[in-house]
């Protein structure tokens, strides 16, 4: 294995590409619950924004087939250009190549990928980017989806055999944070965790309010009762 893959992810060495996070592509996903998929994608996007990670969003056949990128993702990056393509392989589009290369030139050499579908758009992009440009690819498995669990898993296996590093979205976020003493991003990470990290996020809320006696995150109506019926 290349020594480069032994380096942990940092905000300084990372960039991220979201590939075809569009409804028609999501309709075909069977490898992961689609609401969970979107939750993970948006959580990853919020983390990328919090850590100021260079971000590329690319889409395929938006008007004719795939539909518009999830509004929840676009809301995180309202000013980001959407790099539209005809090819299933993002590497075939020069605008995508240029965006990635510009970030690599600034030291963001580790390309984190979240896309649909794993076995097509993710795999062809990863293999091409590694073969043609020697890029380091990190595939976020639970922020990507395939048309079946087999399709997703075998595609991940193929990519890993080629040298792609498999990740989960929460792993990426916590690797960026690295140290809870990094207060500049601590609050943002905790907000993302509470909203997108399921039981972990619930546990954070519980610890803050019940153990540390912090105020609840939301205002709500008065607590009424108990009032046992006679």
C-alpha positions in Angstrom: 0.0 0.0 0.0 1.2 3.5 -0.8 2.4 5.4 2.2 0.0 8.2 1.2 -2.9 6.1 2.3 -1.4 5.8 5.8 -1.9 9.5 6.3 -5.0 10.4 8.1 -7.5 12.8 6.5 -7.1 16.5 7.5 -8.9 19.6 6.3 -5.6 20.6 4.7 -5.2 17.5 2.6 -8.8 16.7 1.7 -11.3 17.7 -1.0 -14.7 16.1 -1.7 -16.8 15.4 -4.7 -20.5 14.6 -4.7 -21.5 12.6 -7.8 -25.1 12.5 -9.0 -26.9 12.9 -5.7 -30.1 13.2 -7.7 -33.6 11.7 -7.2 -33.8 9.4 -10.2 -30.4 7.9 -9.3 -31.6 7.5 -5.7 -34.8 5.8 -6.8 -32.7 2.9 -8.1 -30.7 2.5 -4.8 -31.4 -0.8 -3.0 -28.2 -1.2 -1.0 -29.1 1.3 1.8 -32.3 2.9 3.0 -32.7 5.9 0.9 -33.6 8.3 3.7 -30.5 7.1 5.6 -28.5 7.7 2.5 -29.7 11.3 2.2 -29.1 11.9 5.9 -25.5 10.7 5.5 -24.9 12.7 2.4 -26.2 15.9 4.0 -24.3 15.3 7.2 -21.1 14.8 5.3 -21.8 18.0 3.3 -22.3 20.0 6.4 -19.0 18.7 7.8 -17.2 19.6 4.6 -18.6 23.1 5.0 -17.7 23.3 8.6 -14.1 22.3 7.9 -13.9 24.5 4.7 -13.2 21.4 2.5 -13.0 22.2 -1.2 -16.2 20.7 -2.6 -17.2 19.7 -6.1 -20.8 18.9 -7.0 -21.4 17.2 -10.4 -24.7 16.0 -12.0 -25.7 13.9 -14.9 -28.6 14.5 -17.3 -30.4 16.7 -14.9 -33.2 17.9 -17.1 -33.7 14.8 -19.2 -33.4 12.0 -16.7 -31.9 12.4 -13.2 -33.7 15.4 -11.7 -32.3 18.1 -9.6 -29.7 17.6 -6.8 -31.2 17.1 -3.3 -32.3 20.6 -2.1 -30.9 19.7 1.3 -27.4 19.3 -0.2 -27.7 22.4 -2.3 -28.8 24.3 0.8 -25.4 23.6 2.3 -23.6 25.0 -0.7 -26.0 27.5 -2.2 -23.3 29.2 -4.3 -21.5 26.1 -5.6 -21.6 25.5 -9.4 -23.2 22.3 -10.5 -20.9 20.6 -13.1 -23.3 19.0 -15.5 -22.3 16.0 -17.6 -23.5 13.5 -20.2 -21.1 10.8 -19.3 -21.7 8.3 -16.4 -18.0 8.6 -15.6 -17.3 12.0 -14.1 -13.7 11.7 -15.1 -14.8 12.1 -18.8 -15.8 15.7 -18.1 -13.1 18.4 -18.4 -14.8 20.7 -15.9 -14.7 18.0 -13.2 -11.0 17.3 -14.0 -10.1 21.0 -13.8 -12.0 21.4 -10.5 -10.2 18.5 -8.9 -6.8 19.4 -10.3 -7.1 23.0 -9.0 -7.7 21.7 -5.5 -4.9 19.1 -5.7 -2.5 21.9 -6.7 -3.3 23.6 -3.4 -2.5 20.4 -1.4 -5.9 18.8 -1.3 -4.7 15.6 -2.7 -7.1 13.2 -1.0 -10.3 13.0 -3.0 -13.3 11.9 -0.9 -16.2 10.5 -3.0 -19.9 10.3 -2.2 -22.0 9.3 -5.2 -24.7 7.2 -7.0 -24.4 4.5 -8.1 -21.5 2.8 -6.5 -21.1 0.2 -9.2 -21.2 2.7 -12.1 -20.5 6.4 -11.5 -18.3 5.9 -8.4 -16.3 3.0 -9.7 -15.5 4.3 -13.1 -14.6 7.7 -11.7 -12.3 6.2 -9.0 -10.5 3.8 -11.4 -10.1 6.5 -14.1 -8.8 9.2 -11.7 -6.3 6.7 -10.2 -5.2 5.3 -13.5 -4.9 8.6 -15.4 -3.8 11.0 -12.7 -2.6 8.9 -9.8 -5.2 10.5 -7.5 -5.8 9.2 -4.0 -9.5 8.2 -3.7 -11.5 7.7 -0.5 -14.9 6.2 -1.0 -17.6 7.0 1.5 -19.6 3.7 1.4 -22.6 4.8 3.5 -23.0 8.1 1.6 -23.1 6.2 -1.7 -25.5 3.6 -2.9 -25.9 0.8 -5.5 -28.8 -0.8 -7.3 -28.5 -3.9 -5.0 -26.4 -4.8 -2.0 -24.4 -7.1 -4.1 -23.8 -4.4 -6.7 -22.6 -2.0 -4.0 -20.4 -4.5 -2.1 -18.8 -6.0 -5.2 -18.1 -2.5 -6.5 -16.5 -1.6 -3.2 -14.4 -4.8 -3.3 -13.2 -4.0 -6.8 -12.2 -0.5 -5.9 -10.5 -1.5 -2.7 -8.5 -4.1 -4.6 -7.4 -1.2 -6.9 -6.3 0.9 -4.0 -9.4 3.0 -3.1 -9.8 3.5 0.7 -13.2 2.7 2.0 -14.7 5.1 4.6 -18.0 5.9 6.4 -19.3 9.5 6.6 -18.9 9.7 10.4 -15.4 8.4 10.2 -14.5 11.2 7.8 -16.0 13.8 10.0 -14.2 12.6 13.2 -10.9 12.2 11.4 -11.2 15.8 10.3 -11.9 16.9 13.9 -9.2 14.6 15.3 -9.0 16.4 18.7 -11.9 17.7 20.8 -9.6 20.5 21.9 -9.9 22.0 18.4 -12.6 24.4 19.6 -13.0 26.1 16.2 -15.0 23.2 14.8 -16.2 21.5 18.0 -19.6 23.1 18.1 -20.3 22.6 14.4 -19.3 18.9 14.7 -21.6 18.5 17.7 -24.4 20.1 15.8 -23.9 17.7 12.9 -23.7 14.7 15.2 -26.8 15.6 17.1 -28.8 16.0 13.9 -27.4 13.2 11.7 -25.7 10.6 13.8 -28.6 8.6 15.1 -28.1 7.0 18.5 -24.7 8.8 18.9 -26.4 12.1 18.4 -29.2 11.2 20.9 -26.5 10.3 23.4 -24.8 13.6 23.0 -28.1 15.4 23.7 -28.7 13.2 26.7 -25.2 13.9 28.1 -25.4 17.6 27.6 -28.9 18.0 29.2 -29.0 15.3 31.8 -25.3 15.0 32.9 -24.0 18.5 32.2 -27.3 20.2 32.8 -27.1 22.2 29.6 -30.3 23.8 28.3 -32.3 21.9 25.7 -31.5 22.7 22.1 -35.1 23.8 21.3 -37.8 25.7 23.1 -41.0 24.0 23.7 -44.3 24.3 25.6 -44.6 23.9 29.3 -44.4 20.4 30.8 -47.8 19.5 32.2 -48.4 16.8 34.8 -48.1 14.2 35.9 -51.8 14.1 36.9 -52.9 10.6 37.8 -56.5 9.9 36.9 -58.6 8.8 39.9 
